[in-house]
Amino acid sequence: MGYLELKEVYKTYGEGKNATEVLHNINLTIQEGEFVAIVGFTGSGKTTLVNLINGLLKPTSGEIRFKGKAVVDTSHERGVIFQNYSLLPWLSVGQNIAMAVKEAFPDEKREFIKNRVSQYVEMVNLLPAINKRPKELSGGMRQRVAVARALAMNPEMILMDEPLSALDALTRGNLQDEILKIWSKDKRTALLITNDVDEGIYMADRIIPLKPGPKATLGPEFKIDIERPRDKTELNDNPHYKKTRNAIIEYLMGIGEERKTTATAFYELPELAPKNFVA
Amino acid sequence: MKQSVTVSKTQELKLAATAKVLLSKFTIKTPKFELKTLVRKIIVPLVSILLFIGLWHMGAQSLYNIEADYKIQKALTDQGREASDAMKACIASGDISCQPNTLPSPAQVWESFKTLIADHKVIRADKLAFKEKTAALNANRIAEGKDPITYTGRPSFVDQIVTSLKTVFAGFILAFLIAVPIGIVIGLSKTLRNAFNWLIQVFKPVSPVVWLLLVFMIVKTMTKDSNSDSAFIISFISVGLCAMWATLVNTAMGVSSVDKDYINVAKVLKLGPFQKVFKVILPSSLPLIFTGLRITLSVAWMVLIAIELLAQSPGLGSFVWEEFQNGANDSNSKIIVAMFIIGIIGFLLDRIMLMIQNMISFNKNATA
């Protein structure tokens, strides 16, 4: 039995005629300590999948089990890093994190909370900005705050919903390393949702492509057998990396082609000729 | 030694060069820039104020002439040539008894303003004298358990302003206390929103006068036994009820339209319902609530004058009404003075609210 298990999960938005099936028969098992990446096109239902796992949404049918128990609500055991940071703009960096820490450790003293906040702010190298508001920070800094907030709650599993997609390539690389460093330190289970195949290969143990929606479903998984810590520059020469990367891209592109060709609606165009407007 | 001298010399040269550059920059660039902002920020408004006063003066002059001509003409047709000549001479002499009653000129308004201030000084001196005179007596009365004697003379213009401000603040606080909690509750619950919607839609456009009458009906009965000042109670409650709708609607809207991301954060952090409201929903709807409060305060100030006028409660509104009823030769200009004072105070109140809003809110770019 897996640490996190999704069994025949379906998710439909709307009812009756307007119903759109976003997720179709999702089956996924993640073992404890694993780093799994789900790669998919934008709009393929990735965020819906994350929200199902973290408990913000309920599946239309099927079962989601975390440590053997059905997921019915959000829980501090599963920390979430949202796509658009979702920091509260009226609180400073420290206050944003303190709010999460207070909720995760309701019985602890003020001293403990203060220490934990500064510990995690330091971890993401934001101590000089601890009293700043999110608006005064750059995108990368904001995302680091979101990472610190999620981790400060000491979750057993980290869910990351395209956490780095809004960042520039350089910041992105740095944060990838930082997340990996934190992950490898106490080997938490992690699920990364991304649209970047390279990011997935660099970070994850397993990559599972998400066939684009509507009726998105998971494709065949790709194991990444590259030893950690991985090196980005060396990765480019790794034959396994090249093979996996091409296979995944081929698979995704194949679905892309499929998606294009499935649009078979034929539109009859009216025969129009320009009027002779000179006369 | 020599080296250091040369170094200092070159430094001096450098300094001189930079100073020159700076100087040239200042002399050429800054005045140009400053002149532009000076013109835009000070000269243009000043010119427009002068233009306004000029137009006002000319308008008042022509109205004055029409009124004067009419008066002379009337004297001619009613009483004959002699009377009309007398009227003409009387008007020209500036005698108070026969001045045409019309829109006062800026100069007259300024005179009235000075009169009102002088009047205030007199009354204040009178009050102080009264206080001194009754100090010993009042001390005795309080010791005996009786009410002290208070000054019951005519209030000055400044006193009226203070009374009006008191009324408007009492009304504003009432509006705040009613509208914000109800707005939060309505905003949180769709069912309650539907339940209250008709009430808001129906009562929002009701005129201040009708509110006053409604409040009067209720307060009159409720304060039957007490001898408290019911005019003040009636006017501040009416002001509050008239003005609270903007806050109510804005609060409800702000609370019901909190960014879904923040709600998700609250859910993921597993905040309790109380925490969710106070730590996420309220802060995020604060800008809208404050916009509502700003509108409420300006509506309260606007409505106050009409309500004081009708409720006969002391304040700027009754000042205007009394002056209008009074019909003295400077009544019209006193009314215009009151008009300007009302406008300026309304403007200042709005600025204060904006300042508080900017201080509290995370959304720093709110403007007028």
Interface residues (C-beta under 8 A of the other chain):
Chain A: N51 N54 G55 L56 T74 S75 H76 G79 V80 F82 N84 S86 L88 P89 W90 L91 M99 A100 E103 A104 R133 K135 M153
Chain B: D261 Y262 N264 V265 K267 V268 L269 K270 L271 Q275 K279 V280 P283 S284 L286 S361 F362 N363
